[in-house]
Each structure stands twice: as C-alpha cells, then as structure tokens.
Amino acid sequence: MTSAVSTPAAGAVLCVVGAQPNFMKIAPILRALAAHTPPLPALLLHTGQHYDQGMSEQLFEDLGLPRPDINLEVGSASHALQTAEVMRRFEPALDAHRPACVVVVGDVNSTLACALVAVKKGVPVVHVEAGLRSFDRSMPEEINRVLTDQIADRLYTTERSATANLVREGVAAERVAFVGNVMIDSLLAHRTRARSAAQTLQAHGLDPALLTHPGGYGVVTLHRPSNVDAAARLRAILSVLAEVAGRLPLVFALHPRTRANIDRFGLGGLIDPLRMAVLPPQGYLEMLGLMAKASLVLTDSGGLQEETTALGVPCLTLRSNTERPITVEQGSNTLVGTDRAAILAGVAEIQAGQGKRGRIPELWDGHAAERIVADLWQWLHAPQTRDALAA
C-alpha cells in the first residue's frame, strides 16, 4: 500500500474509486467538493481494483482527476479474494485519515468492500448511484448494489425508480436524495474534448475509411462474464456480430477478458478485419468520440446505456435485463439479449431510421455533483450527523 499524503486529513470526505466506471463518477464530485463555498476537504483513494495501470493513468488524465492520495494497489483476483484484500488494505487507511464520511460510487467490488469496512468502524457511508436494480442476483454487481444500499447512511439516486426501489427495500426515505446522474456530468463536461473516431482508428493503424460507409458504423463492447466466459454463448454473439458487420462496419473495443476468451476458444475466425475494426480498451475521450458519431451501439455495459441515452444514439443492449430502466423507458436503449433474431431486427430498425433517440431523463443536466455536494454539506452539518461523528 502506498500513500501520497504525509499527514492525516481528519474530517475530509474520502472518495473511493476502484475500477474504470468509477472514474467518470467521482471526477465531477471532486470538482464540486472543491468548488463548494466553503470547500469540502477531500481525499481520493484508489483501491487499484482496475488492473490495467496504463488505462487508469489515461483515465485520470482524460478526466482531469488528481493523482490518488492513497493507492491500495490491490489488483485483479476472484470476487472473494479481491473484496477481502480491499477490506484488509482499506482499514488502516481509514484509521490513519479519520474522514468525515466515505463516498463510494457504483457497484464494483471496491464499493461494497470499502462500505463494509467504514460502517463497521462507525464512519458514515455515502453511496452515489444508489437504488439501481436489475433484479438478477446472478450478477455480482447486483449483490454489491443491494448490500451497499442497506448499510449506507446517505444515498443519492440517478432516477426516480431507484428511489422507489430503496423505499420498497426498507430504506428510510429521508436517507435518500434524487440528484441526477454524475456520469452525465462527466459526459457533458468533456464532450467537446472527445477524440474523433478517425483519429482513434488511425492511432491504431486502422483505415478510417471504414467509418465512411453510407450506413454509418456501429460500436461494440462486450465484457460481462455471462456473455464471454462460455464458449457457446461467445460464439453465438460473435456470429451474429459478424452478420451485423455485413450490413455496416463495426468498431469493436475489445475487453481483455473477451480477447483472452476468443483466443482460448479459438473464435478469432469470426472476426472479419475488413468489416470489424478491433481496438484494445479505449480511453474515455476515445470512446466518447466513437459513440457520439455512431449509427448504433451494441453493448452489455451499464454505463454505455446511459451515455448513449445522453448522446441520443440508438443502443442495443446484449442483456435480458438492465438496472437502468430509464434508458429503455425514456432513452435510446433497447434490450435484445443475445437472441440472433432480436439483434438483427434491432439493427434493421435502426438502419431504417426507426431507432430510438429518446429524450434526456430528468436531472441528467450536468449538475448532479453540485446537488450531491450541496446536500452532503447540509447532511454533514446537521445536528444528528454531528452527534454521530462525535460519538
């Protein structure tokens, strides 16, 4: 474990990041903490759950994040080992810095691990992006979401259905605030800085002429274990993607897990390099540029469902459920699962100009972090909170 902080900052807001989706959520919160009058002191702790150090560095640069004050350097492991190691390394950091509260975001293992340690040590836990539910307990993220929400002291939601979920699960309504979506804060703040799709392809030695197809191009991401860890499922998905690539070219940002399984199962022949531009994992600004000009996105990512809704780009989600129902009800997202007919029908509909563009959901306006920090200031200075912190 390493730390760039020489002395403890008692009373600071300790913000936790662990994996790539957390970075886009915590960046606007840190900016809002600094901009608040008076500013709220903050510390940034990186658990190191995200094992691609180069990608982490690029994300910090793209989002204007400061270097972490504390890095636990946990690395990759099984869910149980990773969660346990985060807890083991987080506890002494918590003891050393004695924060006013711990802010966790999203649903990765670090979110639950740090929340568990904090609540057992009597430190208030704040969960940003609370209440989202897929109602699929086979998803590790769903377990992280449910458990974190049950032990959090203050919960901030991105959509009203998330607030309803929490109340139904017995969370007191006064602990919850609907504030909007900090992911969209980041998107709106950085959209003008996005790298062009042509620049991204050229940077990897690929021909940007692929992007000039009359029907446009699609963007693909695929990483969920349920989609990529079984040979038959991955083969079926890659086969239908090959069919889609026959209709319009695809840019495939290939997750390390997916790439490893393609190699392990001998499925590389399903990827046509003339119709699919295969890229390594991309930085935030690169992905933003690829999505912004795409005709469609095919993904199993939760965050991309939200970002495509904000961009008004039709999204086909390769899952049978979503913890972000507002992207389907109001946004540009359609659930197609991994069914070949449903995927091809969705692509055909989009190519016919009938794809969903949706509308921007309530409070997805770029100011969610400001609302969070304003509420957090009031909450931390409320009499009952002061009493709890002093106990």
C-alpha positions in Angstrom: 0.0 0.0 0.0 1.3 3.5 -0.9 0.1 6.9 0.1 0.9 10.3 -1.2 -0.5 12.1 1.9 2.1 12.8 4.5 -0.4 13.6 7.3 -3.9 12.5 8.0 -6.7 14.9 6.9 -9.2 14.5 9.7 -12.7 15.4 8.7 -12.1 15.1 4.9 -14.6 13.4 2.5 -12.8 10.2 1.5 -13.8 9.4 -2.1 -13.2 5.8 -3.3 -12.5 4.6 -6.9 -11.7 1.1 -7.8 -12.5 0.3 -11.4 -12.9 2.2 -14.7 -16.6 3.0 -14.3 -15.9 4.8 -11.0 -13.6 7.3 -12.5 -16.2 9.1 -14.5 -18.5 9.2 -11.5 -16.0 10.6 -8.9 -14.4 13.2 -11.1 -17.3 15.7 -11.1 -17.8 15.1 -7.3 -14.3 16.0 -6.6 -14.6 19.2 -8.6 -17.9 20.1 -6.9 -16.3 19.5 -3.4 -13.5 21.9 -4.3 -15.9 24.5 -5.8 -18.4 24.5 -2.9 -18.5 27.5 -0.6 -16.8 26.8 1.7 -14.8 24.0 0.0 -15.1 20.5 1.5 -11.7 18.9 2.0 -11.4 15.7 0.1 -9.1 12.7 -0.3 -9.1 10.4 -3.3 -8.4 6.7 -2.6 -7.8 4.3 -5.4 -8.1 0.6 -4.4 -6.3 -0.5 -7.6 -9.0 -3.0 -8.4 -8.6 -1.9 -12.1 -5.6 -3.9 -13.1 -4.7 -2.0 -16.4 -2.3 0.6 -15.0 -1.9 2.3 -18.3 -5.7 2.7 -18.8 -6.0 4.0 -15.2 -3.4 6.7 -15.9 -5.1 7.7 -19.1 -8.5 8.0 -17.4 -7.0 10.2 -14.7 -5.6 12.5 -17.4 -8.7 12.5 -19.6 -11.0 13.4 -16.7 -8.7 15.9 -15.1 -8.6 13.8 -11.9 -5.8 14.5 -9.4 -3.4 11.7 -8.6 -4.8 9.5 -5.8 -3.8 10.5 -2.3 -3.9 6.8 -1.4 -3.4 3.7 -3.7 -4.1 0.3 -2.2 -2.7 -1.5 -5.3 -5.0 -4.5 -4.8 -5.0 -5.8 -8.4 -7.1 -8.4 -10.0 -8.4 -11.6 -8.3 -11.5 -13.6 -7.8 -14.5 -11.7 -6.3 -13.9 -13.1 -2.8 -10.2 -12.6 -2.8 -10.4 -9.1 -4.3 -13.2 -8.0 -1.9 -11.3 -9.3 1.1 -8.0 -7.7 0.1 -9.6 -4.3 -0.4 -11.1 -4.6 3.1 -7.8 -5.6 4.6 -5.9 -2.8 3.0 -8.6 -0.2 3.4 -9.0 -0.5 7.2 -5.6 1.0 8.1 -6.1 3.8 5.6 -9.4 4.6 7.2 -7.8 4.6 10.7 -5.0 6.8 9.5 -7.1 9.5 7.9 -10.3 9.6 10.0 -12.6 11.0 7.4 -15.9 12.7 8.0 -17.5 10.2 5.6 -16.6 7.7 2.9 -18.1 8.2 -0.6 -18.5 5.1 -2.7 -19.9 5.1 -6.3 -21.4 2.5 -8.5 -21.4 -1.3 -7.9 -17.9 -2.7 -8.2 -16.3 -4.9 -5.5 -14.4 -1.9 -4.1 -17.7 -0.1 -3.5 -19.0 -2.9 -1.2 -15.7 -3.7 0.4 -14.9 -0.1 1.5 -18.5 0.5 2.6 -18.4 -2.6 4.8 -15.2 -1.5 6.5 -16.4 2.0 7.0 -19.7 1.1 8.5 -18.1 -1.4 10.9 -15.7 1.4 12.0 -18.6 3.8 12.6 -17.7 6.1 9.7 -20.8 7.3 7.7 -21.1 5.8 4.2 -22.4 7.8 1.2 -23.5 5.8 -1.9 -23.7 7.6 -5.2 -25.8 5.8 -7.9 -27.9 4.0 -5.3 -31.0 2.0 -5.8 -30.4 0.7 -9.3 -31.7 -2.9 -9.7 -31.5 -5.5 -12.4 -33.4 -8.0 -10.1 -30.9 -10.6 -11.3 -29.0 -12.0 -8.3 -26.7 -13.9 -10.7 -24.9 -10.6 -11.4 -22.1 -9.9 -8.9 -22.8 -6.2 -9.3 -26.4 -6.7 -8.2 -25.2 -8.2 -4.9 -22.8 -5.3 -4.4 -25.6 -2.8 -5.1 -28.2 -4.3 -2.7 -25.7 -4.8 0.2 -24.1 -1.3 -0.1 -27.5 0.4 -0.1 -28.6 -1.5 3.0 -25.6 -0.2 5.0 -25.2 3.3 3.5 -26.2 6.3 5.6 -26.8 8.7 2.7 -28.0 7.5 -0.7 -28.1 9.5 -4.0 -30.1 8.2 -6.9 -29.9 8.8 -10.7 -33.6 8.1 -11.5 -36.8 8.1 -9.6 -37.4 4.3 -10.0 -34.1 3.8 -8.0 -35.6 5.8 -5.1 -38.7 3.6 -5.2 -36.6 0.5 -5.1 -34.8 1.7 -2.0 -38.1 2.6 -0.2 -39.5 -0.8 -1.1 -36.5 -2.5 0.4 -36.9 -0.7 3.7 -34.5 2.2 3.3 -36.0 5.2 5.0 -37.0 7.9 2.5 -35.2 10.6 4.5 -31.9 8.9 3.8 -32.4 9.2 0.0 -32.0 12.1 -2.3 -32.7 12.1 -6.1 -30.0 14.2 -7.6 -29.4 13.0 -11.2 -26.6 11.3 -12.9 -22.9 12.2 -12.3 -21.9 10.1 -15.4 -23.7 12.6 -17.5 -21.9 15.4 -15.6 -18.6 14.0 -17.0 -20.0 13.4 -20.5 -21.3 17.0 -20.8 -18.1 18.4 -19.3 -15.8 16.6 -21.8 -17.9 16.1 -24.9 -16.1 18.9 -26.8 -12.8 17.3 -26.0 -13.7 13.9 -27.4 -11.2 12.4 -29.8 -12.6 11.9 -33.3 -13.3 8.3 -34.4 -11.0 8.7 -37.4 -8.1 9.8 -35.1 -8.7 6.8 -32.8 -8.6 4.3 -35.7 -5.5 6.0 -37.2 -3.8 5.8 -33.9 -4.1 2.0 -34.0 -3.0 1.7 -37.6 -6.5 1.1 -38.9 -8.1 2.7 -42.0 -10.6 5.4 -41.1 -12.3 4.9 -44.4 -14.2 2.2 -42.5 -16.2 5.0 -40.9 -17.5 6.4 -44.2 -19.9 3.6 -45.0 -23.2 5.0 -46.3 -25.0 3.3 -43.3 -22.5 4.7 -40.8 -20.8 2.4 -38.3 -21.5 0.6 -35.1 -19.6 0.5 -31.9 -19.3 -2.8 -29.9 -18.3 -3.5 -26.3 -18.6 -6.9 -24.7 -17.2 -7.9 -21.3 -19.8 -9.5 -18.9 -18.9 -13.0 -17.8 -22.3 -14.3 -18.7 -21.6 -13.3 -22.3 -18.0 -14.1 -22.7 -16.9 -16.9 -20.4 -18.8 -19.8 -22.0 -17.6 -20.8 -25.5 -21.1 -21.5 -26.9 -22.5 -18.1 -25.8 -19.5 -16.1 -27.0 -19.5 -18.0 -30.3 -23.2 -17.2 -30.8 -22.7 -13.5 -30.1 -19.6 -13.2 -32.3 -21.5 -15.0 -35.1 -24.4 -12.5 -35.0 -21.9 -9.6 -34.8 -20.3 -10.9 -38.0 -23.8 -10.8 -39.6 -24.3 -7.2 -38.4 -20.9 -6.3 -39.8 -22.1 -7.4 -43.2 -24.7 -4.6 -43.0 -22.5 -1.9 -41.6 -18.9 -1.9 -40.3 -18.2 -2.3 -36.6 -15.6 -0.8 -34.3 -15.0 -3.3 -31.5 -13.3 -2.1 -28.4 -12.1 -5.4 -27.1 -12.0 -6.0 -23.4 -9.0 -8.1 -22.1 -11.3 -10.8 -20.7 -13.1 -11.1 -24.1 -9.9 -11.1 -26.1 -8.5 -13.9 -23.9 -11.6 -16.0 -24.3 -11.7 -15.5 -28.0 -8.2 -16.9 -28.2 -8.9 -19.6 -25.6 -11.9 -20.9 -27.5 -10.4 -20.5 -31.0 -13.0 -18.0 -32.2 -10.8 -15.5 -33.9 -12.0 -16.6 -37.3 -15.4 -15.0 -36.6 -13.9 -11.5 -36.6 -13.6 -10.1 -40.2 -10.8 -7.5 -40.2 -12.3 -5.9 -43.3 -15.6 -5.3 -41.6 -14.6 -5.0 -37.9 -12.0 -2.6 -36.6 -10.7 -4.3 -33.5 -9.2 -2.0 -30.9 -7.8 -2.5 -27.4 -9.7 -0.9 -24.5 -10.0 2.8 -25.2 -9.8 5.8 -23.0 -12.7 7.9 -22.0 -12.3 10.6 -24.7 -11.8 8.0 -27.4 -14.9 6.0 -26.5 -16.9 9.3 -26.3 -15.8 10.2 -29.8 -16.6 6.8 -31.2 -20.1 6.7 -29.7 -21.0 10.3 -30.5 -20.9 9.7 -34.3 -22.0 6.1 -34.3 -25.2 4.9 -36.0 -25.7 2.4 -33.2 -24.0 0.9 -30.2 -24.1 -2.8 -29.2 -23.0 -3.4 -25.7 -23.5 -5.2 -22.4 -22.2 -2.2 -20.4 -24.4 -0.4 -17.9 -22.6 2.9 -18.3 -22.8 2.9 -22.1 -26.6 2.5 -21.9 -26.6 5.8 -20.0 -24.1 7.6 -22.2 -25.9 6.6 -25.5 -29.2 7.9 -24.0 -27.5 11.2 -23.2 -26.0 11.3 -26.7 -29.2 10.3 -28.4 -27.5 7.3 -30.1 -29.6 4.1 -30.5 -28.3 1.4 -28.2 -28.9 -2.4 -28.4 -28.1 -4.0 -25.0 -27.0 -7.6 -25.2 -28.6 -8.5 -22.0 -32.1 -9.6 -21.0 -32.3 -7.1 -18.1 -31.0 -3.7 -17.1 -30.5 -1.9 -13.8 -31.0 1.3 -15.7 -34.7 1.1 -16.8 -34.9 4.8 -17.6 -32.6 4.3 -20.6 -35.2 2.0 -22.0 -38.4 3.8 -20.9 -37.2 7.3 -21.8 -33.8 6.9 -23.6 -32.4 5.3 -26.7 -31.8 1.8 -25.3 -33.4 -1.4 -26.3 -32.9 -4.8 -24.6 -32.2 -7.5 -27.2 -30.5 -10.1 -25.1 -28.3 -12.5 -27.1 -31.1 -13.7 -29.4 -29.9 -13.5 -33.1 -33.3 -12.6 -34.5 -33.8 -9.8 -31.9 -30.4 -8.3 -32.5 -30.7 -8.4 -36.3 -34.3 -6.9 -36.1 -33.0 -4.1 -33.9 -30.2 -3.3 -36.3 -32.6 -3.3 -39.2 -35.0 -1.0 -37.4 -32.2 1.4 -36.7 -30.9 1.3 -40.3 -34.4 2.1 -41.5 -34.3 5.3 -39.4 -36.7 3.9 -36.8 -34.2 3.5 -34.0 -34.9 5.1 -30.6 -33.5 8.5 -29.9 -35.4 9.0 -26.7 -35.2 12.1 -24.5 -32.9 13.3 -21.8 -34.1 12.0 -18.4 -34.9 14.3 -15.5 -31.9 15.9 -13.8 -29.4 14.5 -16.3 -28.3 18.1 -16.9 -24.6 18.1 -15.9 -25.2 19.4 -12.3 -25.8 16.2 -10.3 -22.4 16.5 -8.5 -23.3 20.0 -7.4 -26.6 18.8 -6.0 -24.8 16.0 -4.2 -22.2 18.3 -2.6 -24.8 20.8 -1.5 -26.8 18.1 0.1 -23.7 16.5 1.6 -22.7 19.7 3.2 -26.1 20.1 4.8 -26.2 16.5 5.9 -22.7 16.5 7.5 -23.5 19.7 9.4 -27.0 18.6 10.6 -27.1 18.1 14.4 -27.8 14.4 14.2 -24.9 13.8 11.9 -22.5 15.9 14.0 -23.5 13.9 17.1 -22.9 10.6 15.2 -19.4 11.8 14.1 -18.5 12.9 17.6 -19.6 9.7 19.3 
